[in-house]
Amino acid sequence: MSGFPPVRERIALRQADDAATARLAAELSIPSAVARVLSARNLVSFDECRAFFRPSIEQFNDPFLFSHMERAVIRIVKALDAREKIVVYGDYDVDGITATVIMLRVLRQLGAQCDYYLPNRLIEGYGLSEEGVRKIAQSGATLLITVDCGISSRDEVAVAACLGIDCIVTDHHEFHHEPPAAFAILDPKNPQCVYPYRYLAGVGVALKLCQALAIHLKRGEELWRPYLDLAALGTAADIVPMTRENRVIARLGFEQMTTTVNRGLRALMARQGLAGKPLSTSQVVFQLAPCINAVGRLGDPRAGAELLLTDDDSQARRFASQLRDANLERRELDRAVAEEAYAWFETNADPARDAGLVAGSENWHAGVIGIVASKIVERYHRPAILFAVGPGGYARGSGRSIPSLHLLEALNKCADLLEGYGGHAAAAGMTIKTGAIGPFRERFNEVVGAMTVPDDFIPVIMADAEAGIPALTPKFFRIIKQMEPFGPGNMRPVFLARDVRHRAAPRLVGSTHLKMSLLGDGIVMDAIGFNFGDRYREVKDASTLSVAYTIDRNEWNGKVSLQMKVKGIAL
């Protein structure tokens, strides 16, 4: 593997307030390990924990706390009264598509003359495009509402204004320059915005606009609450913090999803074997979202929107099949690009020189390089940027990072080599002249090297609390389940069991996974280490080991039991 050492994780125990842990354990009558998880997440009072375990609509913030919300609502109502044509302009990912559908359905319920526009990512790229704005102007629209995009589109908003179109920008991305001169801007990351929760997904911001319209027009929750299932889908798919308002959206939306009245979502769930089942974040992120994302990654995202807009069962089934097929095609592209990328880095990269990993190819599809960049980071634990080289001397790039490196800040130091870029700490997209990829690789490595230390390239598994095998009771698991939905900011708790032993020799499953039967204080528990197969020999020969793990339910041949899912092993 080109001299790259095998990635071996370290296990560390997360800090927590011992006094708060003891108090919560007593007040809530919960195990100390669970109380430690809560206190480490800054849930240190009885009321905070009650709100956490019982999310409700009453925990929603007032939408009019958004700067420009009243202005945006009054402009939309004016358009409704005057029968102006409104166009909702969305992004091509799940967050953008669900936001588009919710906005469109609510506006149509209010009697709007309304259409939508989703860009082709392979032709128009991210955000508003001048081509799209001009098409919208030609359609006769005079009000444009962006969802999940627009905050970086100063020039395009200016073009819209020149063409007689007012723009209401709803977005959730970071500001890294002056915002566009839009009629109204709704973005919780706007430094001038006093909205108390900064981490809504794009669909969450769109939902808040719909909530504000309902309040202004005295329509009540029935105008927007039926779309919590779609809001939960977009929120989970965008990997935003699963805290506070996002967590309310996801928890209530997942519950609503099991009996959804949205025909397209129901058809897709049936196609993916999820019909009628309680849903978790991982099922939404790994089984539903990729199907909707796939059509956007491969070009035209409209099939994803039409799936969620149709009220015809046969159309819903047709779109669900189309999306599932597109996802299978996308997965094959992922595999091919990943194999080429691994081979390139194993031949050309040097761990002593390459703090960051940069490569490009004409063979790589622009729609999957972000997914493959994530795989590169997982394999080498270094920030990675892949470029899909296109015609005309330009390439599109997608990057992913490690926890210790803020990717957008690193790109800021390479800005003169890029034609355009945007993103956040963990992920970013960019365009570059093909001839600049080599100089960018050198600069990016210099920047990453200056912003990191060698230990940053060793993954750290943070355990929330110690919990030996005897602690893993059904009651313990039920409490952990009540902490769902999991996601950033509320990840599935990781526990640490020290000095456990093998009850029987571990075995390989499917050549890449490690199956173990572990013994702690006389109690036996099954454990599975996905992609730990390369550790088989060293683990087999260990007399004792410490294991970082999550706890989950395992179903096999009709038998249900608890199982440890291994996240890290220390010998």
N, C-alpha and C positions, 0 to 999 in steps of 0.2 A: 504494500500500500504506500508506495512512493516515500517511504521513510517516516510516515506519520505514525506515531506510537498509538497503540490501542487506547481508546477513550475509556478511562476508568473513573467512575464517579466517587466523590467523597460524600459522606453522610454527616450532616450537622443538625443539631437540635435548635429549633427556633426559640428565640427569647420570649418569655411571657412573664406577666406580673404574678408572682407567687401568692401575694395577698388576695388579689382579685380572683385568682384561680380557686383558692380555698373558699372564698366567700360565695362564688357562683356554684361550686359543687354542693355547698350546704343549702343555699337558697333554692336551687333548681332540682335538688335531689338527683344529681347526675354524677357519673364517674369522674374522678379527678382528671383523667386524660381528656375527656370531652370538654370539661371546664377550661382546661389549658388551651385547647383549640380556640374556644370562644374568646378568651381573654387576649390571645395572640392576635386576634382579628379586631381588637379594640371594642369588643362587645363586653363591657365590664359592669353593666348595671342590669337589674332585673327587667326594667322597662325596655332597654335596648335589646335584650335577648327575646323578650316577648314579641316585639315588633319584628325581629329577625325570623322567629319560628312561625309567626302568624302574619305573613304579608297580606295586605288588603288595599283596595282602591283608596281608602281613606289616607293612606300614606303617600299618595300622589301629591306633588307640589302644584301650586297655583300656576297655570300656564302663562298668566299675564305677568309673571315675574321675568319672563324673557324680555330683553330689550327689543323694541319694535313689534312686539306681539299685537298690541292694540292696533297699531298702524297697519300691520299685515291683514288682520281680520277685517278692518273697515274697508280696505282695498278689495278684498275678496267679495265682501257683501255688495259693494258697489258694482263689481263685475257681474254678480248674480242678478242684481236688479236690472242692469242694463243689457243683460243677455250677451255680454262680451264672450268671445271665445277664450277659454283658458287651456293652456297646455302644461302638463306636469312633466318635467324633464328629470329623469332618474339616472342612477348609475346602473351598471350592468351586472352587479353582484347581487347576492340574496338580500342584503340590507337595502340596496337601492330598489330592487324589484318589489319587495314587500312594501316599502314606503310608497312607491308609485301606485301600487294597487290600492292601498288604504286611502291615499289622498284622492285618487280617482273615484273610488266607490263612494266616499263621503260627499265629494263635490256633486256627483251625479244624483245622490239622494237629495241634495239641496236644490236640484233643478238646473245645475250648471250645464252649459254647452262646453264639453270638456273632452280633451284627448290627451294622449301621452306620447313621449318620445324617449327612446332608449338608444344611446349611441352604440355603434359597432366598434368594439374595443380595438379590433385589428386595423380599422381604417381611421377612426376618429380619436381613439385614445380615451383617456380618463377626463371626466368633467364636461363642461359645456364646450361644444365645438362651434366655430363660426359657421360651418356648413349646416349644422343642426339648427342654429339660431335663424339662419336665412330661410331654411325650409319652413320653420314655424311661422316666420313673418309672412311668407307666401300663402300659408294656410288661412291667414286672416286673424290670427290670435293677437290679442292686445295685452294679455297677462300671462306671464311665464312663472311657474312655481318650481324651483329646483328642489329635489330631495336627495340627500346623501351626496351632494356635490355643489359646486358653484362658488365656494369661498375662495378658490384660487383663480377664478375666471374673470379677472378685471377687464381684459380686452373684449371678451365675448359679451359681457354684460353691457359694456359701452356700445358695442355693435347693436345689441337689442334695443337700447335706448334710442339710437339713431334711427332705427326702423319702427319706432313708435310702440315698443313693447316695454311695459313695466315688469321688473323682475323682483320676485320675492325669493330670496335665497334661504333655504333651510338646509343646514349641514351640521356636521359634528367634528369636522377635521380641524387640525391646528392652523392657526394663523402664522405664516412666516413672512408676510409682507402686508402692505396696505390692503384692506378688504375692497371688494368691488363697490362701485357707486350704485348699489341696488336700491330699489324703492324701500325694501325692508330686509333685514338680515336676522335670522334666527339661528344662532350657533352658541351653544353653552360654553364654548371655548373662546368666545369673543372676550377680550380683556375688559371691555366696557359692560359686559352682561352680568347682571347680578343674580341670575338663576342659580339656585343653591346646589344643583347637581351637575357636574361638568361632563359626566361620562355616558350620557345617552348615546345610543346608536343613531344612525341617520333615520331609521324607522321610528325611533323613539321621539325625535324632534318633530317628525311629521305627525305622529299621534298627538303630541301636545298642541300642535296647530289645530287639529281636528277637535280636540277637547275644548280649546278656546272658542272655536266657531260654535260649538254646541252651547257653551255658556252664553255667548253673546246673543245667539238666536233663540235661547231658552228651549233647546231641543232635548236636553238631558243626556245621560250616559248612553242611551240606546242608539245615539248617532255614531258613536265610536267604539263602545265596548265590545260589540260583536267581532271586532277586528283584532282583539288581543292575541288571538292565535297566530295571525300573520305577524304581528308586532313581536311576539316571542320568537318566532322562526327567524326573523331578521336580526333580532338582538343577539340570540345565541350564535348565529352564523358569523356575525361580525367580531366575535371574540372580544367584546367590550367587558369591562368589570361587571361581574354578576353581584352587584351590591345595590342597596337601597332601591331607587325607582326601577332600575333595570331588573332587579331581582323580583320585584312585584310583577312587572310585565311578564317575565319569564315563568314564574310560578303559576300565576293565574292563566296565562296563555297556554302553557303546557297542559293544564287541566282541561281547558276548553278544547284543545286540539283533539282529545280522545273522542269527542262527540261533535267535531267541527261540522258546520253547515256549508263550509266552502267546498264545493264539489271537486275542484281541482286538487286541493290539498288532501281531501279524502281519497281521491283516486291514486295520488302519489304514495300516500301512506299504505294503501292496499298493495300497490305494486312492489313496495319495499318490505312487505310483511309486517307492517306496524299497525294495521287497522285495529282499533279498539284497545290498544295496549297503552298503559301509562308510559309517558315519554320522559326521557332524561336528556340533559344537554348533549351527551355524547351521541345519542341516537339522532338527534336533530342535526348535529354538526357533521356526523360521518355518514348518515344514511339518507337524509332528506336534502340538506343544503347542497351537497355536491351535484345532485341531479339538476337543480335549478342553476347553479353556477356554471355547469358544463356548457350549456348552450351559449352563455355569454363569453366563456373562455374561448370557444371555438368560432365565435363570430357574432351572430345575431341573437340577442337575448330575449326577443319578443315572445318566443314560445314559453319562457318562464312566466312572463307577465300574463299571457293569454291563459295559461293553465289556471292561474289564480283569479282570473276575471270571468271565466266562462261559468254560465249557469246551466250548461247542458252536460248531462252525464257521459254521453258517448264522446263528446269533444274532450271532456276531462280525461277519460281513459286514453284517448289518442295522444293527447299532449303528455300525459304521464309516461306512456311508452316511449315517446320521442325523447323525453328528457332522460329516461333511464338508459336508452341506447346511446345518447350523446355522452353520458357519464362513462359508459363502458369504453367508448372511443377515447375519451379524455384520459382514462386510466392507462390505456395502451400507449398513448403519447407520453404520459408521465414516465412510464417504465422505460421507453426507448430513450428519452432525453436524459433520464437519470443514469442509465448505463453509460451513455456517451460522456456525461459530465464526470462520473466517477473515474472513467478511464483517462480522461484528460488530466484531472488533478493528480491521479496516481502516477502519471508519466511526467507532468510538467511542474507540479507544485512542490515546494520545499518547506517543511515545517519551521526551519530555522529562519527562513526569509519571508514566508507568506503568513502574516498575521491575519490577513483577510484573503478570501478566495474569490477570484474574479475570472470569468471565462465567457466566451461568446462563440456562437456558431450560426451559420446560415441554415443548418438543419433543424434548429430548435424552434418550436412553435411558441409564439409570444404568449399564448393563452395558458401555458402550463409551467413557464419558467419560475413563477413564484412558488408553486408547489414543490418543484424540484430543488429550488434554493433552500426550502425548509428541510428537505432530506439531506442536503449537503451539510447544513448546520448540525443536524442530528448526528450525522456520521463523524464529522471532524471537530465539532464544537468550536467553530470559528465563523465569524460573519461571512456571508457569501452573497455574491451578486452575479447573476447570469444574464447575458444579453442574447436576444434573438435578433440576429443581423438580417435586416430587410433590404429591399431594393432602394436605390436612390442615395446610398451612402449613409444611411441612418440605422441605428439599432435601438430596440426597446429593452430596457433592463428591469429586473425585479430583484430586490434584495431582502434578506432576512438576517436577524442579528442574534447575539447571545445576550443574556441579562445584563452583563456589565458594560455593554457598549450601546450608546444612544445612536442609532443608525442615522437619523436625520441630522444630528449634530456633526457626525463624521462627514456626511455628504455636503454640509455647508462649507467644509474646508476643501471640497473638491468642486465647488460650484462652477468655477471658470472652465472646467473641462466638460461640463454637461450642458445640453441644450435646454433641459427642463427637468425638474424633479419635485417630489413631494412625498410625504409619509409621516412616520412617527418613530418612536424609539425602537420598535421591534421590526418594522417592515417599511419598505419604500419602493416607489417606482420611479423610473427615469428614462430620458431619451438622450442619445449621444451620437455624435458622428462616428462612423465605424473606425475611422483612422485614429480616433482618440481613445479607443479601448485600451491599448497598450499603455499610454501615459497615465490613464485613469487607474489602471491596475497598480502601477508603481506608486502613484500618489495615495491611493486608498490604503495600500499596505503601510506606507509611512504614517498616515494619519491613525490607522488602527493601532499600529505599534506604539505610537506616542500616547494613545488613550487607554491602553491596557497594560496589564502585568502578566507574567507567565501563568499565574494561578487562575487567571480569568478563562483560560482554555481548558480548565478541568471542571466538568460539570459538578455542581453541588446539589445533592438531594436534601432538601430541607424537611426534616421531620417536625411535625407540629407538637408531638408529645410522645412519651414512652408508654407503650402498652404491650405487655407480655402476652403470650398466647392464652393464658387463663382468663384474661380480661375480655376476650372476644366472645361474648355471650349474645344471644338473640336480642336482649334488651339494649346492649351496647350498639348493635347494628341498627336497631329501630331508631335510636336517637340520631345516629349519623345520617340515616335516610331522610330525617326531617330537616336536615341542613340543605337539602337540594332546593333549587337547582344549583349545580356547581359550575364554576367558571372562574376566570381571573378575578382576584380579590376575594373569592370564596371557593378556592379549589377544594377538590375532594381531600379530606384530611389524610395526611401521611403519618403513620405511626412507626415507632422504632421498637423492635424486639431484640434485646441483647442476649448473646450467649445461648442461642438455640442450637439444637443438635439434629442430626438426621435420624429419623426413625427407621427409614429404609434408604437405600442408595437412590440418589436422584437419577432421572432419566430424561433423555432428549425426546421432545415431541415435535414431529415435523421438521427436524434437523436444526431449527432456529430457536426453539423454546425449551425452557427448563422446567420440569415438573418435579416438585419436592414434597416430601412428607416430613414436617418439622415437629420437634418435640420441645416443649418448654414447661418446666415444673410439672412434668407428668401428663400434660395435656397435648394431644396431637392435633395438628391443623394442616390441611392441604395448602400448597402454595404453587403458584404458576409465575414464572418469570418470562414474559414475552421478550423475545430477541436477546435472551441471556444464554443462548446455546453455546456461544464461544467461551463461556465461563465454566463449562461443564467439568473439565478435569480439575481445575483448582478448587471448585466448590465441592466436588465429590470427595476430595482428599482432606478437606477441612474438618477438624474435630468439633469445632464450634464456629458459629458465624453470627453476626448481627445483621438484621434484615430491616430495611425501610420498606414499608408496604402500605397499601390501601386495603380496606376490607369490603368485600362484595359478596353477592349471592351467586352461587354456581348451580346451574341446572344440568343434569346429565342422566339420561335414561329414566326420566321421571322422578329422580331423586334430587331434592333441593338441600344444599348445605352451604355454610359459610366458607369462604376461601380467601387466602391472602394473595394479593397481586403485588408481586415484587417490583420495587422501583429502584432499589440499590442494595448491594451486598458488600459488607466489610468483613474481611477474614482476620 
